Amino acid sequence: MPIGSVLNQFPPAFFLVVHLAAFLAAAYFASRSFNGQKRALGWGFTLYALAEISYMTYHLDWTVFLFAHTISEVLDLAAFALIFVGVTRHVTSPSLTAARQATVG
C-alpha cells in the first residue's frame, strides 16, 4: 500500500474545502498586506491564492492533475519568493534597524 493512500478514502468535496480555506486565508492576507502598503507581501499572497484556485480546478475535473499541479507549484514558488522579499525588506528596513539599535544601545 503506497504512503498516503488513506487519503483516497476522503471525498473530493473534502479537498475542495481545504483548498477553499487556504484560498480565503491567502486572499485575506493579501488584502491586509496591500492595505498596509506591503506590495511584495500582497502579491505573494495573491499568487498563493491563485495557486489554490489552480489546485481546485483538478478537484472540479476541469483540468488534469499534472497540469493543475505544475501551474500551482510555479505560482507557489513565485509566491514564496515574493513573501520572502517582503518579509526581509520589512525586517531590514532602516527605520526598524535604527529603532532596534536605539533600544539595544
Beta strands, then each sheet from edge to edge (+ up, - down):
end
